[in-house]
């Protein structure tokens, strides 16, 4: 009898527990886009020189790059906001016929030296570009506008994305004739910052000292955020 009771007790303890029912949920995505006025710019100016030897090409590019650096400093950009951002030295090969089996032959070298300047006063952007061109720059990699402190804009975009998700969830709950309960999960999908339109420089060429300043329009910065929220739902009372 004791053995039978023990066997029954063992069977009862080995029975799996009742699974917890999966809650009914609504999953919504929220997106937001806000506009901000940029307060800094990054200008990239460079010099490309070609010479028969690698050393000669590099020396020529370095000489002009030093002149570009000095010219940008004279305009008023602090030295700590100017840096060399790209150095490239590459061979130039002689043209080869379609059926040529000869090894590639180097006939010259291209040296590239690019200078990057971070500008806090956007009114100086045109002057910096012109100063670099007059100093010998023959490459302009563009002007990138941004925000020195983008945290407030990021936070505002996330808040608006959450508000949109909440609104969507409420509309869905009403259509389904259920009630929203607590939030089960909230996930940030990421925040991105991009210019609304590609701002640019009008007219890139060597110009006389008396020529008008290169016009630059900073435009606006677009801050985008997305979130995903899971709500538990329950029948309406």
Residue frames as qw, qx, qy, qz and C-alpha x, y, z in Angstrom:
[[0.000, 0.886, 0.464, 0.000, 0.00, 0.00, 0.00],
 [0.311, -0.795, 0.118, 0.508, 2.84, 2.33, 0.90],
 [0.421, -0.133, 0.607, 0.661, 4.55, 1.48, -2.38],
 [0.229, 0.621, 0.662, 0.351, 1.38, 2.24, -4.37],
 [0.126, -0.938, -0.254, 0.200, 0.92, 5.57, -2.58],
 [0.398, -0.599, 0.329, 0.612, 4.56, 6.49, -3.28],
 [0.392, 0.170, 0.677, 0.600, 4.16, 5.63, -6.97],
 [0.104, 0.814, 0.542, 0.183, 1.03, 7.79, -7.26],
 [0.262, -0.887, -0.032, 0.379, 2.79, 10.66, -5.50],
 [0.449, -0.323, 0.502, 0.665, 5.75, 10.35, -7.90],
 [0.307, 0.469, 0.672, 0.484, 3.42, 10.46, -10.91],
 [0.043, -0.925, -0.376, 0.040, 1.73, 13.58, -9.58],
 [0.344, -0.775, 0.172, 0.501, 5.02, 15.36, -8.99],
 [0.436, -0.127, 0.617, 0.642, 6.26, 14.48, -12.50],
 [0.335, 0.729, 0.578, 0.148, 3.22, 15.96, -14.26],
 [0.346, 0.229, 0.110, 0.903, 4.17, 19.15, -16.10],
 [0.022, 0.490, 0.415, -0.766, 2.88, 22.41, -14.72],
 [0.398, 0.764, 0.508, 0.009, 0.11, 24.14, -16.64],
 [0.477, 0.214, 0.191, 0.830, 1.66, 26.49, -19.19],
 [0.019, -0.564, -0.270, 0.781, 1.26, 30.21, -18.53],
 [0.489, 0.707, 0.501, 0.099, -1.12, 31.60, -21.11],
 [0.419, 0.089, 0.218, 0.877, 0.49, 33.97, -23.60],
 [0.102, 0.630, 0.368, -0.676, -0.96, 37.45, -23.14],
 [0.465, 0.707, 0.458, 0.273, -2.78, 39.08, -26.01],
 [0.367, -0.509, 0.076, 0.775, -0.75, 41.99, -27.29],
 [0.468, 0.865, 0.174, 0.049, -0.69, 44.86, -29.76],
 [0.631, -0.271, 0.221, 0.693, 2.66, 45.78, -31.32],
 [0.313, 0.926, 0.212, 0.006, 3.02, 49.25, -32.83],
 [0.625, 0.062, 0.083, 0.774, 5.82, 51.23, -34.45],
 [0.019, -0.948, -0.219, 0.229, 6.26, 54.95, -33.99],
 [0.621, 0.218, 0.176, 0.732, 8.32, 57.31, -36.14],
 [0.078, -0.937, -0.200, 0.277, 9.14, 60.98, -35.85],
 [0.592, 0.334, 0.138, 0.721, 11.06, 63.57, -37.81],
 [0.181, -0.916, -0.193, 0.301, 12.05, 66.96, -36.45],
 [0.558, 0.661, 0.002, 0.501, 14.07, 69.77, -38.00],
 [0.543, -0.712, -0.052, 0.442, 16.97, 71.56, -36.36],
 [0.335, 0.927, -0.155, 0.069, 19.15, 74.45, -37.44],
 [0.864, 0.067, -0.198, 0.458, 22.82, 73.40, -37.76],
 [0.271, -0.957, 0.093, 0.034, 25.37, 75.27, -35.68],
 [0.405, -0.612, 0.574, 0.362, 28.64, 73.90, -37.04],
 [0.787, 0.584, -0.101, -0.172, 30.17, 72.87, -40.35],
 [0.686, -0.373, 0.516, 0.352, 33.02, 70.68, -41.49],
 [0.530, 0.793, -0.179, -0.241, 34.85, 71.78, -44.65],
 [0.805, -0.192, 0.458, 0.325, 37.24, 69.42, -46.47],
 [0.413, 0.863, -0.224, -0.185, 39.72, 70.99, -48.88],
 [0.845, -0.222, 0.396, 0.281, 42.53, 69.15, -50.62],
 [0.212, 0.774, -0.458, -0.382, 45.36, 69.25, -53.06],
 [0.924, 0.138, 0.339, 0.113, 46.28, 66.68, -55.72],
 [0.102, 0.813, -0.478, -0.316, 49.70, 66.79, -57.36],
 [0.963, 0.214, 0.143, 0.084, 51.28, 64.49, -59.96],
 [0.021, -0.835, 0.528, 0.153, 55.03, 64.05, -60.44],
 [0.683, 0.402, -0.601, -0.100, 57.42, 61.50, -61.99],
 [0.412, 0.123, -0.815, 0.388, 58.54, 60.22, -58.56],
 [0.500, -0.616, -0.608, -0.010, 56.62, 59.44, -55.40],
 [0.462, -0.423, -0.295, 0.721, 58.76, 61.76, -53.27],
 [0.097, 0.054, 0.222, 0.969, 58.34, 64.69, -55.66],
 [0.342, -0.495, -0.582, -0.546, 54.55, 64.27, -55.77],
 [0.556, -0.596, -0.533, 0.230, 54.35, 64.02, -51.99],
 [0.394, -0.259, -0.136, 0.871, 56.59, 67.05, -51.46],
 [0.049, -0.239, -0.347, -0.906, 54.52, 69.20, -53.83],
 [0.470, -0.572, -0.581, -0.337, 51.25, 68.19, -52.15],
 [0.572, -0.495, -0.449, 0.476, 52.68, 68.78, -48.69],
 [0.272, -0.040, 0.004, 0.962, 53.90, 72.25, -49.61],
 [0.262, -0.367, -0.384, -0.806, 50.47, 73.33, -50.84],
 [0.581, -0.534, -0.612, -0.045, 48.75, 71.66, -47.89],
 [0.463, -0.338, -0.353, 0.739, 50.85, 73.74, -45.49],
 [0.008, 0.087, 0.159, 0.983, 49.77, 76.87, -47.36],
 [0.447, -0.463, -0.573, -0.507, 46.12, 75.80, -47.10],
 [0.581, -0.485, -0.564, 0.330, 46.47, 75.25, -43.35],
 [0.311, -0.205, -0.165, 0.913, 48.04, 78.67, -42.87],
 [0.150, -0.243, -0.362, -0.887, 45.36, 80.37, -44.99],
 [0.523, -0.532, -0.617, -0.250, 42.54, 78.78, -42.99],
 [0.518, -0.443, -0.447, 0.579, 44.15, 79.86, -39.72],
 [0.169, -0.013, 0.039, 0.985, 44.47, 83.43, -41.02],
 [0.314, -0.447, -0.512, -0.663, 40.73, 83.54, -41.69],
 [0.400, -0.460, 0.334, -0.719, 40.14, 82.87, -38.00],
 [0.920, -0.167, -0.292, -0.204, 39.73, 79.11, -37.56],
 [0.487, -0.707, 0.499, -0.118, 41.63, 77.94, -34.44],
 [0.261, 0.500, -0.817, -0.118, 44.46, 75.46, -35.01],
 [0.297, -0.076, 0.902, -0.304, 42.80, 72.81, -32.79],
 [0.653, 0.440, 0.426, -0.446, 39.83, 72.77, -35.18],
 [0.590, 0.661, -0.370, -0.278, 41.97, 72.04, -38.26],
 [0.651, -0.355, 0.667, 0.073, 43.46, 68.66, -39.06],
 [0.269, 0.376, -0.754, -0.467, 44.87, 66.58, -41.88],
 [0.764, 0.042, 0.409, -0.497, 42.11, 64.08, -42.66],
 [0.917, 0.315, 0.246, -0.007, 43.44, 62.20, -45.69],
 [0.070, -0.710, 0.603, 0.358, 46.82, 61.34, -47.18],
 [0.893, 0.274, 0.355, -0.033, 47.01, 59.23, -50.33],
 [0.013, 0.654, -0.611, -0.445, 49.93, 58.36, -52.59],
 [0.824, 0.250, 0.497, -0.106, 49.11, 56.21, -55.62],
 [0.364, -0.240, 0.630, 0.643, 50.94, 55.19, -58.81],
 [0.584, 0.611, 0.020, -0.534, 49.82, 56.18, -62.30],
 [0.666, -0.053, 0.692, 0.276, 50.23, 53.41, -64.88],
 [0.106, 0.338, -0.540, -0.763, 50.92, 53.73, -68.58],
 [0.780, 0.258, 0.064, -0.567, 48.02, 52.74, -70.85],
 [0.351, -0.218, 0.894, 0.171, 48.12, 49.09, -71.95],
 [0.449, 0.140, -0.587, -0.659, 46.78, 47.51, -75.07],
 [0.835, -0.145, 0.064, -0.526, 43.94, 45.04, -74.80],
 [0.981, 0.091, -0.170, 0.034, 46.23, 42.11, -75.64],
 [0.228, 0.722, -0.539, 0.369, 49.40, 43.37, -73.99],
 [0.885, -0.289, -0.351, 0.099, 51.14, 40.88, -71.73],
 [0.394, 0.421, -0.393, 0.716, 53.70, 43.33, -70.39],
 [0.397, -0.470, -0.610, 0.499, 53.72, 44.09, -66.68],
 [0.027, -0.951, -0.297, -0.086, 52.04, 47.39, -65.70],
 [0.566, 0.191, -0.106, 0.795, 54.51, 50.27, -65.98],
 [0.241, -0.815, -0.353, 0.390, 54.42, 53.18, -63.53],
 [0.450, 0.543, 0.191, 0.683, 54.85, 56.52, -65.27],
 [0.051, -0.526, 0.175, -0.830, 54.00, 58.94, -62.41],
 [0.296, -0.324, -0.795, 0.420, 52.56, 59.28, -58.93],
 [0.259, -0.673, -0.274, -0.636, 49.53, 61.11, -57.58],
 [0.309, -0.126, -0.656, 0.677, 49.72, 62.56, -54.07],
 [0.317, -0.671, -0.405, -0.534, 46.60, 63.77, -52.25],
 [0.273, -0.103, -0.594, 0.750, 46.56, 65.78, -49.03],
 [0.280, -0.646, -0.504, -0.500, 43.17, 66.74, -47.59],
 [0.109, 0.081, -0.501, 0.855, 42.60, 69.23, -44.78],
 [0.322, -0.618, -0.689, -0.199, 39.48, 69.27, -42.63],
 [0.053, 0.190, -0.306, 0.931, 38.30, 72.38, -40.76],
 [0.225, -0.599, -0.762, 0.095, 35.52, 72.39, -38.15],
 [0.053, 0.302, 0.049, 0.951, 33.81, 75.79, -38.19],
 [0.096, -0.463, -0.741, 0.476, 31.62, 77.04, -35.34],
 [0.203, 0.592, 0.114, -0.771, 30.66, 80.33, -37.01],
 [0.624, 0.419, 0.637, 0.167, 28.70, 79.34, -40.14],
 [0.283, 0.939, 0.047, -0.192, 29.17, 82.83, -41.58],
 [0.207, -0.728, 0.576, 0.311, 32.85, 81.93, -42.05],
 [0.803, 0.113, 0.577, 0.098, 32.28, 78.87, -44.26],
 [0.614, 0.767, 0.146, 0.113, 32.49, 80.76, -47.57],
 [0.003, 0.922, -0.386, 0.041, 35.60, 82.64, -46.45],
 [0.628, -0.426, 0.648, 0.072, 37.33, 79.39, -45.41],
 [0.797, 0.370, 0.455, 0.141, 36.60, 77.79, -48.78],
 [0.433, 0.891, -0.030, 0.129, 37.86, 80.82, -50.71],
 [0.263, -0.825, 0.501, 0.007, 41.00, 81.02, -48.56],
 [0.744, -0.177, 0.632, 0.127, 41.77, 77.37, -49.26],
 [0.718, 0.596, 0.324, 0.155, 41.26, 77.78, -53.00],
 [0.214, 0.952, -0.193, 0.104, 43.48, 80.85, -53.16],
 [0.447, -0.675, 0.587, 0.030, 46.16, 78.94, -51.26],
 [0.181, 0.439, -0.816, -0.330, 46.23, 76.26, -53.96],
 [0.520, 0.099, 0.801, -0.280, 43.50, 73.72, -53.12],
 [0.354, 0.209, -0.583, -0.701, 42.11, 71.98, -56.19],
 [0.380, -0.262, -0.878, -0.126, 39.73, 69.59, -54.43],
 [0.388, -0.236, 0.317, -0.832, 36.61, 70.32, -52.41],
 [0.184, -0.093, -0.978, 0.016, 35.15, 67.24, -50.76],
 [0.342, -0.613, -0.589, -0.399, 32.07, 69.13, -49.61],
 [0.151, -0.364, 0.397, -0.829, 30.59, 70.89, -46.62],
 [0.484, -0.345, -0.804, -0.017, 28.95, 68.83, -43.90],
 [0.281, -0.510, 0.165, -0.796, 26.64, 70.65, -41.49],
 [0.571, -0.241, -0.772, 0.141, 25.83, 69.32, -38.05],
 [0.491, -0.789, -0.097, -0.357, 24.96, 70.01, -34.42],
 [0.158, 0.545, -0.670, 0.479, 27.53, 70.50, -31.69],
 [0.240, -0.034, 0.829, -0.503, 25.11, 69.05, -29.13],
 [0.440, -0.069, -0.620, -0.646, 22.49, 66.85, -30.77],
 [0.111, -0.152, -0.920, 0.345, 21.14, 65.26, -27.56],
 [0.323, 0.335, 0.407, -0.786, 18.13, 67.61, -27.11],
 [0.543, 0.329, -0.375, -0.676, 17.04, 67.00, -30.71],
 [0.359, 0.093, -0.925, -0.083, 17.48, 63.24, -30.35],
 [0.046, 0.205, 0.813, -0.543, 15.43, 63.18, -27.17],
 [0.435, 0.357, 0.143, -0.814, 12.65, 65.25, -28.73],
 [0.520, 0.257, -0.630, -0.516, 12.48, 62.95, -31.76],
 [0.240, -0.033, -0.959, 0.147, 12.23, 59.87, -29.50],
 [0.217, 0.277, 0.593, -0.724, 9.43, 61.49, -27.45],
 [0.528, 0.363, -0.123, -0.758, 7.45, 62.26, -30.59],
 [0.441, 0.181, -0.833, -0.282, 8.00, 58.74, -31.91],
 [0.055, -0.148, -0.904, 0.397, 6.63, 57.31, -28.64],
 [0.363, 0.346, 0.323, -0.803, 3.61, 59.62, -28.84],
 [0.544, 0.297, -0.473, -0.626, 2.87, 58.41, -32.36],
 [0.329, 0.050, -0.943, -0.001, 3.16, 54.77, -31.25],
 [0.116, 0.232, 0.736, -0.626, 0.79, 55.41, -28.34],
 [0.473, 0.354, 0.017, -0.806, -1.73, 57.04, -30.66],
 [0.502, 0.222, -0.724, -0.418, -1.57, 54.12, -33.09],
 [0.170, -0.047, -0.950, 0.258, -2.05, 51.62, -30.26],
 [0.282, 0.294, 0.523, -0.749, -5.13, 53.48, -29.00],
 [0.549, 0.340, -0.274, -0.713, -6.68, 53.57, -32.47],
 [0.441, 0.152, -0.865, -0.188, -6.05, 49.85, -32.96],
 [0.008, -0.122, -0.869, 0.480, -7.49, 49.02, -29.54],
 [0.432, 0.328, 0.269, -0.796, -10.66, 50.96, -30.27],
 [0.574, 0.309, -0.504, -0.566, -11.05, 49.25, -33.65],
 [0.430, 0.078, -0.899, 0.023, -10.57, 45.84, -32.04],
 [0.624, -0.564, -0.165, -0.515, -12.88, 46.74, -29.14],
 [0.793, -0.244, -0.416, 0.373, -10.31, 45.96, -26.51],
 [0.285, -0.955, 0.059, -0.050, -8.56, 47.99, -23.82],
 [0.530, 0.569, -0.478, 0.409, -4.88, 48.78, -23.53],
 [0.777, -0.600, -0.137, 0.132, -3.16, 47.53, -20.39],
 [0.432, -0.775, 0.294, 0.355, 0.48, 47.93, -19.40],
 [0.484, 0.740, -0.449, -0.127, 3.47, 48.27, -21.72],
 [0.973, -0.167, 0.133, 0.093, 5.25, 44.91, -21.98],
 [0.703, -0.131, 0.284, 0.639, 8.23, 46.09, -24.00],
 [0.269, 0.949, 0.036, -0.164, 9.56, 49.28, -25.62],
 [0.759, -0.084, 0.323, 0.558, 12.48, 49.28, -28.05],
 [0.103, 0.822, -0.162, -0.536, 14.30, 52.18, -29.65],
 [0.843, 0.430, 0.288, 0.144, 14.82, 51.60, -33.36],
 [0.616, -0.001, 0.169, 0.770, 17.61, 54.16, -33.68],
 [0.066, 0.917, 0.159, -0.361, 18.08, 57.87, -34.28],
 [0.647, 0.217, 0.329, 0.653, 19.64, 59.33, -37.42],
 [0.025, -0.829, -0.067, 0.555, 20.70, 62.87, -38.27],
 [0.548, 0.239, 0.533, 0.599, 20.92, 63.95, -41.91],
 [0.041, 0.277, -0.102, -0.955, 20.73, 67.20, -43.89],
 [0.570, 0.515, 0.451, -0.455, 17.29, 67.87, -45.35],
 [0.728, 0.684, 0.034, 0.036, 18.87, 68.58, -48.73],
 [0.799, -0.027, 0.043, 0.599, 22.47, 68.29, -49.82],
 [0.045, -0.962, -0.009, 0.270, 23.74, 71.77, -49.02],
 [0.813, 0.224, 0.219, 0.491, 26.42, 72.92, -51.30],
 [0.272, -0.589, 0.172, 0.741, 28.79, 75.41, -52.67],
 [0.585, 0.761, 0.278, -0.050, 27.99, 77.35, -55.81],
 [0.453, 0.849, -0.230, 0.145, 30.93, 77.77, -58.16],
 [0.780, -0.493, 0.270, 0.275, 34.14, 75.87, -57.36],
 [0.701, 0.572, 0.038, 0.424, 37.05, 77.47, -59.15],
 [0.517, -0.238, -0.108, 0.815, 40.17, 79.48, -58.57],
 [0.095, 0.890, 0.395, 0.209, 39.05, 83.08, -58.38],
 [0.316, 0.542, -0.172, 0.760, 40.54, 86.53, -58.13],
 [0.249, -0.150, -0.617, 0.731, 40.93, 88.18, -54.74],
 [0.247, 0.086, 0.098, -0.960, 38.18, 90.69, -55.55],
 [0.410, -0.189, -0.759, -0.468, 35.68, 88.00, -56.57],
 [0.619, -0.444, 0.073, -0.643, 32.54, 87.58, -54.44],
 [0.304, -0.344, 0.832, -0.310, 32.65, 85.08, -51.58],
 [0.295, -0.056, -0.915, -0.270, 31.53, 81.52, -52.26],
 [0.578, -0.284, 0.086, -0.760, 27.85, 81.32, -51.19],
 [0.285, -0.003, -0.948, 0.140, 26.96, 78.50, -48.79],
 [0.592, -0.368, -0.078, -0.713, 23.51, 77.70, -47.40],
 [0.106, -0.263, 0.888, -0.362, 23.41, 75.58, -44.20],
 [0.570, -0.203, -0.627, -0.491, 19.74, 74.61, -44.59],
 [0.672, -0.450, 0.278, -0.518, 18.32, 72.38, -41.84],
 [0.097, 0.270, -0.952, 0.105, 19.19, 69.11, -40.15],
 [0.773, -0.193, -0.284, -0.534, 16.59, 66.33, -40.04],
 [0.140, -0.311, 0.861, -0.379, 16.55, 64.17, -36.91],
 [0.744, -0.067, -0.444, -0.495, 14.64, 60.89, -37.27],
 [0.225, -0.276, 0.838, -0.413, 13.71, 58.41, -34.55],
 [0.700, -0.094, -0.535, -0.463, 11.75, 55.17, -34.42],
 [0.306, -0.273, 0.768, -0.492, 10.40, 53.02, -31.57],
 [0.567, -0.139, -0.735, -0.344, 8.50, 49.74, -31.20],
 [0.333, -0.247, 0.572, -0.708, 6.11, 49.22, -28.27],
 [0.413, -0.188, -0.873, -0.181, 4.23, 46.07, -27.16],
 [0.427, -0.261, 0.298, -0.813, 1.05, 46.60, -25.16],
 [0.021, 0.190, 0.973, -0.132, -0.93, 43.93, -23.34],
 [0.413, -0.167, -0.252, -0.859, -4.59, 44.12, -24.24],
 [0.096, 0.185, 0.910, -0.358, -7.69, 42.85, -22.45],
 [0.037, -0.566, -0.729, -0.384, -11.40, 42.70, -23.19],
 [0.153, -0.387, 0.069, -0.907, -13.39, 45.82, -22.48],
 [0.086, 0.139, 0.826, -0.539, -15.41, 45.53, -19.27]]
